Amino acid sequence: MRQIPSSLSAPRTPELLRDFEQFKQLLKQRTGLDLNQYKFEQTYRRIYTMMEHGGFRKFTDYFRHLAADESRLRQFIDRLAINVSELFRNPEQFEILRTQVLPELLKRSPFLKCWSAGCSYGAEAYSIAILLHELAPNRPHQILGTDIDEDVLARARRGVFTESDMRYVPAEFKTKYFRAASENGRTLYEADPALKRYLRFEHHNLLSDPYPSGFDLIACRNVVIYFEDDAKDRVFRAFYEALKPGGYLFLGNTERIFNYAQIGFENPSAFFYKKPITEVQRWRNAS
Ligand SMILES: C[S@@+](CC[C@H](N)C(=O)[O-])C[C@H]1O[C@@H](n2cnc3c(N)ncnc32)[C@H](O)[C@@H]1O
């Protein structure tokens, strides 16, 4: 987890704002990352802070510095994304997943295809793997974890978590699914291979890449909060298409889809949006 403390008082002269617009254009041309789809305030402050730490006064000079070295540029993008996560984050929501959503999905299909979109270092994907293994063990469940940050994806593939990542993991799961080891004076927890076989981690940009499809469950939590409203709306509509009829979209604690009915979703409980099962009929009638 690497959080950049952002400068609260990032100055904003017309020159700096023009320079920042140019920075965004250059970055998009070079990497495809379109910062116009992220919330302005947050993005501006974070990049200003990084630029200042690097000893630069102009965004375009900072860009030239980043662009001169591919690994520096990648590191910049990785640091821009906030990767905070933990297993069973907002445990009460995972309880709804365990007691209501997954059992319903497992009645319709013996094994599930899930996507943790914006998975960071995999805590959410591993939490889903634990619940599936508890409810329907040893079936060929598939859980795809995706993110734009290559460093967190590498961590997710290792499946190693810190003590603080583990604070909401029920004690019985902690002993059953993790092997504790001491490293440099701290305890790390490595996930059991029984979980890892369900999981696959890949690079995917929610704002520019084509979406995979056929999912029973998509968890996208604490990711779209950084996106502008238009981008958010496109992402929610794309998730709708990516779900099977009867499938669920699982959002974060502070996230809502206000126009869910317009997209086609039902909202059976807070943070869970369902693609109606009647889609099956529509889809069958159409074929
Ligand atoms: C705060 S973490 C959320 C992790 C996890 N979903 C959770 O709720 O604990 C947000 C993640 O979204 C990723 N992210 C940001 N923009 C993204 C994009 N355009 N496409 C895919 N992932 C993105 C970041 O790299 C970061 O790892």
The ligand as an ORCA input file, in Angstrom:
! r2SCAN-3c Opt
* xyz 0 1
  C      -8.871      1.443     -3.312
  S      -8.375      0.117     -4.359
  C      -9.761     -0.974     -4.177
  C      -9.340     -2.383     -3.897
  C     -10.509     -3.333     -3.586
  N     -11.469     -3.347     -4.642
  C     -11.151     -2.962     -2.283
  O     -12.245     -2.402     -2.267
  O     -10.563     -3.236     -1.234
  C      -8.645      0.842     -5.979
  C      -7.932      0.095     -7.089
  O      -8.475      0.530     -8.338
  C      -7.451      0.494     -9.303
  N      -7.811      1.323    -10.463
  C      -7.792      2.685    -10.561
  N      -8.170      3.052    -11.821
  C      -8.423      1.893    -12.502
  C      -8.827      1.605    -13.844
  N      -9.035      2.597    -14.713
  N      -8.974      0.313    -14.206
  C      -8.746     -0.690    -13.322
  N      -8.357     -0.487    -12.039
  C      -8.193      0.790    -11.636
  C      -6.236      1.009     -8.531
  O      -5.019      0.631     -9.148
  C      -6.439      0.377     -7.163
  O      -5.695     -0.816     -7.012
*
